[in-house]
């Protein structure tokens, strides 16, 4: 009976019953594999021929010659016959070996970087909708409770009084603006009629020799009245434009800030009421996180409410100063123009317009040219 050939200890790899390599022999296999290779032989100097793990052929590791000082001897090759489980264990090491055809082994290694999880836009929108719905519910509940007289509301008496006065003044200014626009429309129609009447008198003055002077006087009077009416119309329209800017822009902008302040006040009271209700309840492991979260939300809305209240106070102060200055000039203009017109003082009427730097539009100046009409 032939004597069995000795086997390398590195080829004896125990395998468990389920086909997996025992963890306790992993380091032993690696150590024996290193011992089987010659000292000083690098990985780049080793030719590795690998077959599929499903094949029954063996994998052969051949150590090629390497240069040495004063030595021409070549090391002996080692033959390793790993099992499929061992091959699987080798494949799971920290580096991968890629063997190109006819080339040396190349190492493919490097740390694995996990990208940050990309946030889902749909989930973000859903979270925003949830917060908006919760805030809307709290504010609606606060408004209903205030109207029913069950809930309490924060009131700044001085600021609320100023806001009420502003809203009342806005209504009165709008009424003045509406009446001034009506006066301007009627004055324009009267001036237009006077101009047409003056043209008719002038025409009859040329055709009626016996009444030439009489028609001529009336023609000159109507044309003078029409000219003074146009001057007065310019003053009234300037007054209307200034008051309209004050009412529909300056005051409206302040009232928009007031609306934001009132919304902030409702949110502040809603979260204040919510915090008070939680503080009145029991304090345990379940309610303490809710109380802490409610306290944070209350503080956020309190800061927002204080900021909006400060903004409203500043805007009301500047609005009052601007309103007094604008209305003072416009009321003086309106009075002087009306008085000069009905007194027949044409010179004083023109001087009033120059005082306020009002330029009258030339009749027909805004009409488009025949080229623009094409």
Order of alpha helices (4+ residues) and beta strands (2+ residues): alpha-beta-beta-alpha-beta-beta-alpha-alpha-alpha-alpha-alpha-alpha-alpha
